[in-house]
Amino acid sequence: MANSYVEYTTAGSSQTTFTAPPKFLSINDIRIKGYNGSTWTELTISARGTTTVTLSAAPTAYSKIRVFRSSTTEALVDFQNGSRLAESDLDTAYRQSLFVAQEVAEDADPEGGSGIGNIVNSQLAGGIADSKLASGVGTSANNLVKLDGTAKLPAVDGSQLTNVGGVLEADMFRLTADTANDTDADITANLERVDDATFSKIGTGMTESSGIFTFPSTGLYQVICNPTVIAVSDNAAAVITNVSSDSGGAFDEVALATGGGGGSSFDTNSVYSCAFVNVTNASTFKVKFTTSSMGTNSRLVGDSNRNRTSFSFIKLGASQ
């Protein structure tokens, strides 16, 4: 039997007056909480007797209630040097220490917080069982995250983490076939996530549909365009990186990768462009790539077995 609390089953009951635990320093130290099957709620006490407390309303919404002691941790007795010790003072000081210890040991407050705070690790003999944590342990909303048996974090959404080392998202796509000659247009086909045996992405990765790329989460992303251009008598064959922040309603040209050669020469160039994209809304930010200034017989080179024209997306950190 607990010393610091009493529980009552109250489903459908109209009872409002309850007996306090048998021992307490002051009736004002008594509190009541109700449990509805998932959470505890502090209930309002309207009257206090010698050994009973009365609620302002019947706790019909709760399957059980707990009437518990919550003794103050402020010193009730201040012993002075040279003063005479009274039995009542000694009893009060002793009982206060005993009651607080009981409340902590018995988890008198079902939501924690009984008696003491600011506990350091060295004071936790054997740790705290998961069941004692009011927030619960897991990866759902408001849970406490617990390391697994190999001291690693479980899979969680880290999109809001800041000042954390390491890349949170990294993905790469490539063009699998050459584009048509002399065509200035959005690249909408022949795109695949790199699938070589040694490839791997980090995180969720990008989503691609008809050449439109969508980000997996908010953040500051580095977007790299690395096209291989065959240019015939063309010194300005290019690929434009376009970014939209309104779900594709309007696109902004943010980077240009240009290759080619002069005269009547046939040139193959592997060129590069880079842009930082501050994705503040993962649902509305989009990226697409567009060929530009492609002369006669000029085109991008694609390959399904290796990267000739590729597009990389790297999340560097949180959105700014």
Backbone bond lengths (Angstrom), bond angles and torsions (degrees), N, CA, C in turn:
res aa  C-N    CA-C-N  psi(-1)  N-CA   C-N-CA  omega(-1)  CA-C   N-CA-C  phi
1 M - - - 1.462 - - 1.520 110.15 -
2 A 1.314 115.97 132.63 1.469 119.94 -179.58 1.518 110.73 -71.56
3 N 1.315 115.60 146.92 1.458 121.55 176.85 1.514 112.75 -89.72
4 S 1.349 116.34 -23.85 1.458 119.73 -167.89 1.523 114.31 -106.86
5 Y 1.339 118.25 -3.15 1.465 118.95 179.13 1.519 110.80 -154.93
6 V 1.333 113.70 161.55 1.463 122.01 174.20 1.520 106.90 -132.51
7 E 1.351 117.45 134.76 1.460 120.74 178.55 1.530 110.21 -111.11
8 Y 1.329 114.12 143.49 1.458 121.81 -179.92 1.528 108.81 -127.00
9 T 1.337 116.13 139.89 1.460 120.99 171.73 1.521 107.49 -85.93
10 T 1.338 116.44 123.68 1.462 119.47 -169.94 1.518 114.37 -125.25
11 A 1.327 118.34 8.30 1.470 120.11 -176.92 1.526 110.32 -55.60
12 G 1.336 116.39 116.66 1.452 122.12 178.09 1.519 114.87 75.69
13 S 1.324 117.68 4.50 1.459 120.99 -176.82 1.528 111.14 -84.77
14 S 1.334 115.25 147.73 1.463 120.50 176.16 1.521 111.87 -100.89
15 Q 1.319 117.03 7.13 1.463 121.50 -178.44 1.526 110.73 -64.13
16 T 1.303 117.05 137.14 1.465 121.53 178.60 1.522 113.03 -123.99
17 T 1.346 118.37 -18.68 1.463 121.18 -178.70 1.527 109.31 -106.43
18 F 1.341 114.98 130.90 1.458 120.75 -175.07 1.520 110.06 -133.21
19 T 1.329 114.87 148.15 1.457 121.21 179.58 1.526 109.83 -82.22
20 A 1.311 115.89 136.73 1.455 121.89 -179.85 1.531 110.55 -76.80
21 P 1.319 118.50 165.05 1.461 120.10 171.95 1.524 109.63 -53.86
22 P 1.343 118.18 154.04 1.468 120.46 -170.66 1.523 115.38 -63.40
23 K 1.314 117.95 -28.83 1.457 119.37 -177.32 1.527 110.62 -127.25
24 F 1.329 115.67 132.99 1.455 121.34 177.13 1.520 108.45 -159.20
25 L 1.317 116.89 160.63 1.463 121.84 179.47 1.515 110.99 -81.12
26 S 1.335 116.02 -39.89 1.463 121.37 -179.15 1.522 108.14 -147.35
27 I 1.322 117.27 141.44 1.456 120.81 177.30 1.529 110.72 -61.20
28 N 1.333 116.12 -21.40 1.473 120.36 177.86 1.521 112.51 -72.50
29 D 1.357 116.41 -11.31 1.464 120.24 176.74 1.526 112.05 -82.44
30 I 1.323 118.58 -3.84 1.462 122.20 -175.45 1.526 110.19 -89.63
31 R 1.326 115.53 131.99 1.462 122.51 177.36 1.524 109.33 -127.47
32 I 1.335 115.86 163.39 1.466 120.89 178.95 1.530 108.81 -134.56
33 K 1.340 114.88 136.20 1.456 120.94 172.77 1.529 109.39 -129.82
34 G 1.348 115.53 146.22 1.456 121.76 178.72 1.517 110.92 -110.07
35 Y 1.344 115.79 146.99 1.472 121.72 -178.53 1.521 108.99 -117.45
36 N 1.352 116.10 125.04 1.473 120.34 -176.77 1.525 113.65 -101.30
37 G 1.316 115.73 12.60 1.464 119.98 -178.60 1.505 113.16 108.20
38 S 1.343 117.03 -18.65 1.463 120.15 178.83 1.534 113.11 -138.53
39 T 1.310 117.46 -32.66 1.460 120.37 -177.71 1.528 111.19 -136.69
40 W 1.332 114.17 157.19 1.460 122.12 176.03 1.521 109.20 -100.73
41 T 1.336 116.48 144.20 1.458 122.23 -179.77 1.526 109.68 -133.13
42 E 1.329 116.15 133.24 1.465 120.87 176.01 1.530 108.93 -67.82
43 L 1.338 116.67 130.67 1.462 122.21 -179.16 1.523 109.75 -105.54
44 T 1.323 115.79 151.14 1.462 121.67 -175.27 1.524 110.97 -86.21
45 I 1.323 115.98 125.16 1.463 122.30 176.43 1.523 107.86 -93.79
46 S 1.324 116.50 125.43 1.474 120.58 -177.20 1.524 112.83 -98.96
47 A 1.337 116.19 -21.45 1.473 118.84 -178.95 1.524 109.39 -151.80
48 R 1.327 115.61 148.57 1.460 122.12 179.27 1.524 108.71 -128.75
49 G 1.342 116.04 128.40 1.455 120.80 175.76 1.510 110.35 -99.53
50 T 1.298 115.86 -156.54 1.464 119.84 178.39 1.521 110.99 -73.08
51 T 1.326 116.43 -44.02 1.469 121.40 -179.56 1.524 112.67 -131.22
52 T 1.328 117.90 10.43 1.464 121.37 -178.11 1.521 110.58 -130.75
53 V 1.332 114.36 160.13 1.456 121.55 173.93 1.521 107.93 -132.01
54 T 1.321 116.14 146.06 1.465 121.11 -176.94 1.513 110.03 -121.33
55 L 1.331 116.22 131.12 1.456 121.78 179.13 1.533 110.09 -80.90
56 S 1.322 114.75 156.33 1.462 119.89 178.59 1.518 111.94 -73.99
57 A 1.340 116.97 -18.96 1.472 121.30 178.65 1.523 108.86 -152.87
58 A 1.310 116.69 153.04 1.464 121.18 179.10 1.533 109.58 -64.27
59 P 1.334 118.19 135.36 1.473 121.85 -176.19 1.522 112.08 -83.41
60 T 1.322 117.20 54.65 1.468 121.02 -174.87 1.526 113.44 -68.38
61 A 1.326 117.02 -19.03 1.472 119.88 -178.06 1.523 112.05 -83.41
62 Y 1.328 116.93 -0.48 1.462 120.33 -173.72 1.524 110.87 -120.05
63 S 1.330 115.35 140.55 1.458 120.07 -179.95 1.522 111.89 -77.28
64 K 1.308 116.19 -26.16 1.460 120.50 175.46 1.512 109.15 -154.96
65 I 1.318 114.88 158.98 1.460 119.45 174.16 1.515 108.61 -129.43
66 R 1.310 115.08 156.38 1.462 120.87 176.38 1.523 108.75 -121.95
67 V 1.313 115.82 123.65 1.456 122.70 173.68 1.524 105.84 -99.41
68 F 1.307 116.16 115.17 1.464 117.93 -171.29 1.525 112.31 -134.04
69 R 1.305 112.97 159.38 1.453 121.67 179.90 1.531 108.51 -93.16
70 S 1.317 116.73 136.63 1.458 122.16 177.65 1.526 108.08 -134.17
71 S 1.319 114.77 78.59 1.468 120.79 -174.15 1.518 111.00 -68.45
72 T 1.314 115.54 143.96 1.452 120.29 177.81 1.523 110.71 -66.55
73 T 1.309 116.77 146.81 1.461 121.24 174.92 1.526 111.42 -98.83
74 E 1.324 116.15 -0.09 1.467 119.72 173.94 1.534 108.74 -74.60
75 A 1.320 117.28 139.59 1.466 121.59 -177.34 1.526 110.81 -60.15
76 L 1.330 115.90 126.74 1.469 120.79 178.71 1.529 111.70 -92.18
77 V 1.327 115.66 -19.78 1.461 120.56 179.43 1.518 108.58 -127.47
78 D 1.326 116.40 131.22 1.460 121.58 178.19 1.523 107.81 -115.93
79 F 1.325 116.49 98.80 1.464 120.44 -179.22 1.525 109.99 -72.06
80 Q 1.302 116.02 132.38 1.467 122.27 -179.79 1.519 110.19 -107.43
81 N 1.331 116.04 142.49 1.458 121.70 178.80 1.532 109.91 -59.55
82 G 1.334 117.16 127.20 1.452 121.90 177.26 1.512 114.04 87.67
83 S 1.359 117.52 -4.17 1.461 119.14 -179.01 1.524 110.51 -82.09
84 R 1.329 115.99 160.42 1.452 121.45 179.06 1.531 108.72 -86.14
85 L 1.332 115.78 133.46 1.455 120.62 -179.63 1.511 110.15 -80.96
86 A 1.319 115.02 127.40 1.459 120.34 176.93 1.524 109.40 -101.46
87 E 1.342 115.17 145.03 1.455 119.44 -179.85 1.524 111.25 -57.39
88 S 1.330 116.43 -39.60 1.463 119.60 -177.29 1.520 111.60 -64.95
89 D 1.345 116.00 -38.00 1.472 119.32 178.21 1.516 111.10 -66.74
90 L 1.315 117.16 -42.87 1.457 120.67 178.83 1.530 110.49 -63.35
91 D 1.351 115.60 -42.38 1.460 119.43 178.60 1.532 111.48 -61.86
92 T 1.330 115.17 -43.80 1.463 119.11 -179.08 1.523 111.19 -62.47
93 A 1.324 117.58 -46.55 1.461 121.39 -179.41 1.524 111.10 -62.88
94 Y 1.340 115.97 -42.10 1.461 120.09 -179.52 1.527 111.19 -67.07
95 R 1.341 115.52 -46.68 1.458 119.20 -177.88 1.534 111.36 -64.40
96 Q 1.330 117.13 -36.84 1.454 119.33 178.44 1.525 110.53 -61.14
97 S 1.331 117.07 -46.82 1.463 120.50 179.30 1.523 111.02 -62.78
98 L 1.352 115.27 -42.92 1.461 119.59 -180.00 1.521 111.15 -63.41
99 F 1.325 117.33 -45.80 1.457 121.24 -176.41 1.528 111.27 -64.37
100 V 1.338 116.19 -43.83 1.467 119.24 179.22 1.528 109.95 -61.96
101 A 1.329 117.05 -42.19 1.468 120.59 179.25 1.521 110.95 -62.64
102 Q 1.318 117.11 -41.60 1.466 120.21 178.11 1.523 111.62 -63.49
103 E 1.329 116.64 -41.95 1.471 120.73 -178.50 1.518 111.41 -63.19
104 V 1.334 116.05 -38.18 1.461 119.60 178.30 1.524 110.29 -70.72
105 A 1.345 116.96 -46.42 1.461 121.11 -176.82 1.517 112.04 -64.45
106 E 1.337 117.27 -33.24 1.455 121.32 -175.59 1.527 113.62 -98.82
107 D 1.347 116.76 3.08 1.469 120.22 -177.37 1.520 110.08 51.69
108 A 1.315 115.64 53.70 1.463 120.04 -176.94 1.518 112.05 -54.98
109 D 1.322 116.33 -46.15 1.461 120.26 174.47 1.521 107.57 -80.65
110 P 1.332 119.63 114.00 1.470 120.81 -175.02 1.515 114.38 -63.10
111 E 1.332 117.54 -15.22 1.464 120.48 177.59 1.519 111.62 -101.92
112 G 1.314 117.62 11.40 1.456 120.85 -179.73 1.512 110.73 85.05
113 G 1.306 115.81 -178.88 1.460 120.59 176.72 1.509 113.60 86.74
114 S 1.348 119.01 10.49 1.452 120.03 -179.23 1.521 110.75 -73.29
115 G 1.277 115.26 117.03 1.451 120.20 166.10 1.494 117.11 84.75
116 I 1.341 120.14 -57.10 1.451 120.69 -169.99 1.511 111.15 -131.53
117 G 1.309 115.56 163.28 1.458 121.08 177.36 1.509 110.12 -143.88
118 N 1.337 117.14 -176.33 1.461 123.18 177.40 1.523 111.90 56.00
119 I 1.337 116.46 46.41 1.458 120.33 178.97 1.525 109.14 -79.47
120 V 1.324 117.01 133.74 1.456 120.91 177.20 1.521 108.89 -97.61
121 N 1.341 116.38 163.78 1.455 120.86 -174.34 1.520 112.83 -56.88
122 S 1.339 116.72 -38.46 1.458 120.07 -176.34 1.522 112.70 -64.66
123 Q 1.334 116.54 -17.17 1.460 120.27 -179.60 1.525 112.28 -90.52
124 L 1.325 117.42 -3.69 1.456 120.94 -178.42 1.519 109.17 -95.61
125 A 1.306 117.05 93.90 1.464 121.52 -179.95 1.519 108.95 -74.95
126 G 1.328 116.55 103.69 1.454 120.33 179.28 1.508 114.87 85.28
127 G 1.336 118.09 -1.42 1.451 121.24 177.94 1.513 112.85 82.81
128 I 1.327 115.45 -177.13 1.466 122.74 -179.17 1.519 108.72 -112.77
129 A 1.312 116.20 130.22 1.460 119.94 179.14 1.523 110.31 -64.62
130 D 1.343 116.37 146.20 1.465 120.86 -179.91 1.524 111.48 -54.40
131 S 1.330 116.36 -37.46 1.465 120.81 -176.20 1.520 112.76 -66.12
132 K 1.331 117.21 -17.14 1.458 120.69 -179.10 1.526 112.20 -86.82
133 L 1.309 116.92 -8.59 1.454 120.75 -177.63 1.522 109.40 -89.18
134 A 1.340 115.65 117.41 1.468 120.02 -174.51 1.521 111.92 -61.11
135 S 1.332 117.76 -33.48 1.457 120.61 -176.79 1.518 112.64 -75.26
136 G 1.336 117.23 -18.20 1.451 119.49 -176.35 1.514 111.46 82.53
137 V 1.311 116.58 155.61 1.458 122.30 179.56 1.512 108.71 -110.99
138 G 1.326 117.03 131.49 1.458 120.85 -179.91 1.508 110.59 163.50
139 T 1.316 116.74 -158.34 1.463 121.66 -178.72 1.519 111.62 -122.69
140 S 1.338 117.13 17.45 1.462 120.70 176.47 1.522 110.23 -90.66
141 A 1.335 115.64 175.09 1.463 120.45 -179.47 1.519 111.06 -56.28
142 N 1.333 116.57 136.37 1.466 125.46 176.35 1.519 114.22 68.27
143 N 1.344 118.63 8.13 1.463 121.00 176.34 1.522 110.93 -81.43
144 L 1.318 115.18 158.34 1.458 121.28 168.21 1.526 107.59 -89.21
145 V 1.325 116.58 134.58 1.464 121.21 -178.43 1.529 109.24 -89.01
146 K 1.315 115.74 133.45 1.462 122.06 -177.31 1.521 109.72 -117.76
147 L 1.348 117.08 136.59 1.452 120.88 176.17 1.523 109.60 -65.55
148 D 1.350 116.02 148.39 1.455 119.20 178.67 1.524 110.42 -81.93
149 G 1.331 116.37 -172.18 1.460 120.65 -175.84 1.515 114.98 -65.28
150 T 1.336 116.66 -14.14 1.471 120.28 177.73 1.522 111.43 -106.48
151 A 1.332 115.99 17.61 1.468 122.83 178.07 1.522 112.45 64.50
152 K 1.330 116.26 30.69 1.452 121.02 177.52 1.526 109.77 -111.56
153 L 1.331 115.91 151.55 1.459 120.61 175.39 1.525 110.11 -70.28
154 P 1.332 118.18 142.81 1.469 119.54 172.88 1.523 109.76 -70.67
155 A 1.311 116.49 173.01 1.466 120.59 -179.74 1.524 109.70 -68.55
156 V 1.322 116.37 115.34 1.458 122.13 178.51 1.524 108.87 -134.91
157 D 1.315 116.18 161.52 1.459 121.88 175.90 1.523 108.15 -79.16
158 G 1.324 116.97 111.88 1.458 121.19 -178.19 1.511 113.72 -100.01
159 S 1.338 117.11 20.15 1.460 120.24 -173.58 1.527 113.07 -64.42
160 Q 1.323 118.43 -23.13 1.459 120.15 -178.05 1.522 112.83 -102.00
161 L 1.321 117.04 4.42 1.457 119.85 177.29 1.524 110.06 -71.50
162 T 1.313 116.22 138.96 1.457 121.46 177.09 1.514 109.32 -126.54
163 N 1.354 114.86 155.59 1.465 121.88 177.81 1.526 112.11 56.24
164 V 1.315 116.18 35.59 1.453 121.58 177.58 1.517 108.53 -111.61
165 G 1.326 116.45 129.12 1.450 119.98 -178.73 1.514 111.96 -68.40
166 G 1.331 116.46 155.02 1.452 120.62 176.99 1.518 112.90 97.52
167 V 1.327 115.55 153.55 1.457 122.78 179.27 1.523 108.92 -83.57
168 L 1.330 116.89 133.17 1.453 121.79 -177.22 1.529 112.66 -93.19
169 E 1.322 116.75 -29.59 1.465 121.97 178.33 1.530 108.29 -142.12
170 A 1.319 117.29 135.89 1.466 122.09 173.76 1.528 107.90 -151.88
171 D 1.323 115.91 129.85 1.463 120.00 -176.81 1.530 108.58 -149.12
172 M 1.336 115.61 157.13 1.465 120.10 -179.09 1.521 109.91 -147.16
173 F 1.343 115.11 134.71 1.462 122.53 174.84 1.527 108.38 -119.73
174 R 1.330 115.92 163.02 1.456 119.44 177.43 1.519 111.05 -143.44
175 L 1.314 114.43 158.45 1.462 122.43 174.79 1.525 107.57 -83.58
176 T 1.341 117.21 129.63 1.465 120.65 -174.09 1.526 113.66 -97.47
177 A 1.328 117.88 -10.19 1.466 121.10 179.85 1.525 108.36 -149.73
178 D 1.329 116.87 154.97 1.463 120.80 179.75 1.529 110.64 -61.48
179 T 1.312 115.79 148.02 1.460 119.75 170.96 1.522 108.79 -77.46
180 A 1.338 116.25 164.98 1.464 120.61 177.98 1.524 110.15 -68.32
181 N 1.329 116.22 147.98 1.470 120.76 177.55 1.525 111.11 -63.01
182 D 1.327 114.52 147.69 1.466 121.30 170.88 1.540 111.50 53.26
183 T 1.348 115.42 46.28 1.459 119.73 -178.05 1.519 110.50 -126.77
184 D 1.329 115.97 121.24 1.467 122.02 173.34 1.532 107.20 -104.37
185 A 1.327 117.03 105.86 1.470 119.58 -174.87 1.520 109.77 -164.00
186 D 1.332 114.50 163.13 1.463 119.43 173.51 1.527 109.61 -63.16
187 I 1.320 116.32 143.64 1.464 120.97 175.56 1.523 107.07 -84.29
188 T 1.314 116.69 107.98 1.468 121.36 -172.57 1.527 113.75 -116.85
189 A 1.326 117.95 -6.53 1.465 120.44 -174.53 1.518 110.23 -140.30
190 N 1.329 114.51 171.21 1.471 122.09 177.48 1.533 111.77 57.75
191 L 1.333 116.17 44.07 1.463 122.36 176.81 1.524 108.97 -117.68
192 E 1.318 116.49 137.91 1.460 120.52 176.57 1.518 109.96 -144.42
193 R 1.329 115.06 151.24 1.467 117.81 169.52 1.522 106.84 -68.29
194 V 1.306 116.92 138.06 1.463 120.74 179.75 1.527 108.81 -54.33
195 D 1.329 116.44 132.46 1.459 120.56 -175.07 1.520 113.09 -127.44
196 D 1.324 117.24 23.33 1.461 119.86 176.17 1.525 109.94 -62.68
197 A 1.329 116.56 154.88 1.468 121.34 -176.20 1.527 112.46 -59.20
198 T 1.322 117.07 -29.04 1.466 120.36 -176.80 1.527 112.95 -95.27
199 F 1.341 117.42 2.00 1.467 120.53 -177.63 1.518 111.15 -84.87
200 S 1.319 115.85 148.64 1.450 122.10 169.28 1.514 108.29 -155.95
201 K 1.299 116.62 146.42 1.451 120.97 174.15 1.521 109.18 -97.96
202 I 1.320 115.84 167.88 1.459 121.88 173.52 1.523 107.98 -114.22
203 G 1.309 116.59 131.81 1.462 120.44 177.56 1.517 112.81 82.30
204 T 1.316 115.16 -158.68 1.463 121.72 -177.61 1.518 112.29 -69.71
205 G 1.335 115.98 -40.09 1.452 120.59 -177.99 1.523 112.81 90.57
206 M 1.317 114.82 167.44 1.461 121.78 -179.44 1.528 110.66 -78.01
207 T 1.333 114.50 158.47 1.463 121.17 172.67 1.527 107.74 -112.18
208 E 1.346 116.82 131.27 1.473 120.81 -178.34 1.522 110.25 -122.92
209 S 1.316 116.21 132.82 1.459 121.78 176.36 1.519 108.91 -143.43
210 S 1.335 116.35 115.36 1.474 122.57 -179.72 1.522 111.56 50.66
211 G 1.326 115.79 40.53 1.456 120.83 175.32 1.525 115.14 86.10
212 I 1.328 117.63 -3.10 1.459 121.20 177.67 1.527 108.29 -96.68
213 F 1.329 116.33 122.58 1.461 121.66 -178.42 1.531 109.72 -102.07
214 T 1.340 115.85 133.19 1.463 122.31 178.77 1.526 108.88 -117.15
215 F 1.328 115.97 141.56 1.459 121.81 -175.62 1.531 110.94 -84.04
216 P 1.344 117.62 147.56 1.466 120.66 -178.36 1.515 114.04 -76.80
217 S 1.329 117.27 -22.92 1.470 120.99 -177.33 1.525 108.13 -164.01
218 T 1.307 115.49 165.62 1.464 119.41 176.61 1.527 109.78 -67.17
219 G 1.312 115.42 159.53 1.460 119.81 179.23 1.520 111.21 153.59
220 L 1.316 115.57 174.66 1.464 122.11 174.14 1.525 107.44 -95.47
221 Y 1.332 116.29 115.07 1.463 121.78 -175.17 1.523 111.49 -110.30
222 Q 1.323 115.48 142.43 1.459 121.92 168.20 1.530 106.60 -96.29
223 V 1.335 115.84 122.37 1.462 121.59 179.74 1.519 107.72 -111.69
224 I 1.326 116.39 118.97 1.464 122.41 -175.47 1.524 109.30 -114.65
225 C 1.309 115.61 128.94 1.466 122.48 174.13 1.516 107.63 -112.42
226 N 1.349 117.01 121.79 1.468 121.51 -177.29 1.535 109.07 -129.00
227 P 1.340 116.98 77.03 1.461 120.08 -177.18 1.538 112.22 -86.39
228 T 1.329 115.35 150.33 1.464 121.31 167.27 1.523 106.79 -103.23
229 V 1.332 115.68 122.55 1.463 122.37 -172.85 1.525 109.76 -113.32
230 I 1.327 115.54 127.94 1.462 120.07 167.12 1.526 106.44 -98.00
231 A 1.322 115.76 117.05 1.467 120.79 -176.89 1.528 109.11 -120.62
232 V 1.312 115.33 126.65 1.463 121.32 178.12 1.524 107.73 -114.01
233 S 1.323 116.03 114.44 1.477 121.45 -177.65 1.533 110.16 52.38
234 D 1.290 114.73 43.85 1.471 119.95 -173.97 1.522 107.97 -145.96
235 N 1.310 116.99 117.24 1.467 119.74 -179.10 1.523 112.95 -106.93
236 A 1.345 116.86 16.11 1.470 118.65 -176.85 1.524 112.70 -141.29
237 A 1.343 117.13 22.59 1.458 119.44 176.97 1.538 108.64 -63.07
238 A 1.323 116.88 132.43 1.469 118.73 -169.59 1.522 112.08 -145.81
239 V 1.349 113.47 162.89 1.461 122.17 170.15 1.526 106.87 -127.24
240 I 1.328 115.42 127.15 1.467 122.07 -179.17 1.526 109.34 -99.09
241 T 1.323 116.38 135.54 1.463 121.78 170.81 1.519 107.71 -94.67
242 N 1.335 116.00 122.15 1.464 121.93 -177.42 1.526 110.16 -115.74
243 V 1.335 116.91 137.43 1.461 121.89 -179.66 1.524 109.54 -125.22
244 S 1.338 114.78 134.83 1.465 120.96 174.93 1.525 109.07 -118.96
245 S 1.328 115.93 140.56 1.471 120.40 176.23 1.524 111.43 -110.22
246 D 1.344 116.47 3.21 1.467 119.77 -177.98 1.532 111.86 -126.60
247 S 1.327 114.44 44.56 1.470 121.59 176.00 1.522 113.68 62.83
248 G 1.329 116.99 27.73 1.458 120.77 177.44 1.503 114.54 93.87
249 G 1.321 117.32 5.16 1.461 119.28 177.63 1.503 112.18 -63.66
250 A 1.319 116.59 -38.72 1.464 122.66 177.79 1.517 108.17 -146.72
251 F 1.331 116.26 143.04 1.457 121.63 -179.86 1.529 109.87 -118.02
252 D 1.328 115.23 144.56 1.454 122.69 177.93 1.529 108.22 -111.78
253 E 1.331 117.45 130.23 1.457 120.81 176.32 1.520 108.71 -77.10
254 V 1.338 117.08 116.73 1.468 120.20 -174.31 1.526 113.75 -112.20
255 A 1.332 118.00 -15.78 1.464 119.62 -179.98 1.523 109.50 -156.82
256 L 1.350 115.24 154.27 1.463 121.26 -177.80 1.522 108.68 -139.61
257 A 1.333 115.85 124.01 1.463 121.66 173.99 1.519 107.80 -107.61
258 T 1.337 116.99 118.50 1.468 121.75 -171.44 1.520 110.63 -122.13
259 G 1.352 116.52 137.08 1.457 121.69 175.82 1.513 110.34 -144.37
260 G 1.331 116.84 172.91 1.457 120.32 178.13 1.510 112.40 144.29
261 G 1.324 115.49 -170.56 1.458 121.76 179.53 1.511 110.53 -153.02
262 G 1.296 116.65 164.09 1.445 120.63 -177.12 1.517 112.94 -92.07
263 G 1.321 116.20 178.07 1.465 122.99 175.82 1.513 111.84 60.49
264 S 1.323 115.79 -140.73 1.457 120.55 -179.37 1.516 112.00 -104.19
265 S 1.332 115.98 19.38 1.459 120.11 -174.63 1.529 111.89 -73.84
266 F 1.307 113.76 159.09 1.462 123.00 176.32 1.521 105.74 -110.47
267 D 1.326 116.89 112.27 1.463 120.65 -174.75 1.521 110.62 -120.28
268 T 1.343 115.46 141.11 1.466 121.87 170.98 1.518 107.70 -116.83
269 N 1.323 116.06 120.21 1.461 121.73 -178.17 1.519 110.72 -123.70
270 S 1.318 116.75 138.00 1.461 121.68 167.98 1.520 106.25 -103.76
271 V 1.325 115.70 111.89 1.464 120.53 -172.83 1.530 110.13 -116.65
272 Y 1.313 116.38 179.81 1.467 119.96 -167.04 1.518 110.67 -151.95
273 S 1.328 115.84 142.33 1.462 121.07 167.07 1.520 108.56 -144.47
274 C 1.314 115.65 157.24 1.464 120.55 -176.32 1.517 109.12 -144.41
275 A 1.327 116.25 144.17 1.467 120.76 176.24 1.519 109.23 -145.97
276 F 1.329 114.99 146.61 1.465 120.69 170.60 1.528 107.44 -95.79
277 V 1.330 116.92 129.91 1.458 121.81 -179.85 1.530 108.06 -119.90
278 N 1.318 116.38 118.94 1.454 121.92 -178.88 1.538 108.80 -89.64
279 V 1.325 116.16 92.76 1.461 122.09 -174.62 1.529 108.88 -83.53
280 T 1.306 116.46 105.06 1.466 121.28 -179.98 1.521 112.94 -97.30
281 N 1.324 116.56 -10.12 1.463 121.29 176.99 1.533 107.52 -147.14
282 A 1.327 116.28 108.72 1.467 120.20 -174.95 1.523 112.36 -66.27
283 S 1.306 117.60 -20.86 1.465 120.45 -178.40 1.523 112.57 -80.49
284 T 1.319 118.37 -27.69 1.470 120.66 -171.67 1.525 113.89 -108.70
285 F 1.325 118.33 -14.72 1.470 120.07 -179.63 1.527 110.05 -85.49
286 K 1.348 115.58 130.42 1.464 122.06 -178.90 1.533 109.18 -134.37
287 V 1.337 114.84 156.07 1.467 121.07 175.45 1.527 108.37 -132.76
288 K 1.325 115.54 141.09 1.456 120.56 171.28 1.524 108.39 -141.94
289 F 1.337 115.59 163.65 1.457 121.16 -178.64 1.534 109.02 -123.96
290 T 1.329 116.25 139.62 1.460 121.78 -172.42 1.527 110.16 -132.61
291 T 1.345 117.10 131.20 1.466 120.47 173.56 1.534 109.33 -77.00
292 S 1.328 115.28 147.09 1.467 119.57 -175.00 1.521 110.20 -147.19
293 S 1.327 115.39 145.29 1.482 122.39 176.10 1.520 112.16 56.44
294 M 1.318 117.18 37.19 1.458 121.20 177.78 1.525 109.78 -81.05
295 G 1.331 116.56 116.62 1.455 121.24 179.77 1.517 111.52 -79.79
296 T 1.310 116.01 -179.72 1.458 121.34 178.20 1.519 110.16 -55.93
297 N 1.329 116.83 128.55 1.467 124.33 -179.69 1.533 114.18 69.49
298 S 1.328 117.65 6.57 1.472 120.63 176.24 1.530 108.98 -88.63
299 R 1.336 116.12 142.84 1.462 120.35 -175.85 1.527 109.93 -164.10
300 L 1.356 114.37 169.49 1.463 120.47 171.89 1.522 108.98 -93.61
301 V 1.317 116.12 147.58 1.459 121.30 -179.59 1.529 109.15 -96.45
302 G 1.323 115.84 129.14 1.460 121.40 176.58 1.508 110.99 -117.23
303 D 1.348 116.32 159.12 1.467 121.68 -179.72 1.518 107.29 -161.43
304 S 1.320 117.64 131.63 1.461 120.83 -179.31 1.526 112.81 -88.31
305 N 1.319 117.67 -5.82 1.465 121.42 -177.38 1.522 114.10 -107.43
306 R 1.310 116.48 -15.60 1.470 120.74 179.37 1.512 108.43 -156.48
307 N 1.311 116.35 163.30 1.459 120.92 -177.24 1.527 110.63 -82.18
308 R 1.329 115.49 114.69 1.462 120.69 171.06 1.531 108.68 -110.19
309 T 1.321 115.65 -46.86 1.470 121.87 172.37 1.528 106.63 -123.29
310 S 1.327 116.84 117.07 1.462 120.00 -173.54 1.526 111.35 -133.75
311 F 1.315 114.15 160.30 1.465 121.81 -178.18 1.530 108.04 -135.21
312 S 1.319 117.54 122.25 1.458 122.42 -175.04 1.530 110.50 -116.06
313 F 1.331 114.57 145.65 1.464 121.45 -179.29 1.528 108.05 -133.92
314 I 1.308 117.55 117.96 1.458 122.46 -175.53 1.534 109.00 -128.28
315 K 1.318 116.26 121.80 1.461 120.20 176.78 1.530 109.12 -84.27
316 L 1.321 115.31 119.10 1.456 120.89 -175.79 1.522 112.52 -90.79
317 G 1.327 117.02 -24.49 1.465 120.77 -176.96 1.507 111.23 173.50
318 A 1.311 115.47 -165.25 1.464 120.95 -178.97 1.522 110.53 -72.07
319 S 1.337 116.29 156.17 1.462 120.23 175.53 1.516 109.45 -62.23
320 Q 1.321 116.00 152.32 1.464 121.14 -172.76 1.538 111.09 -108.05
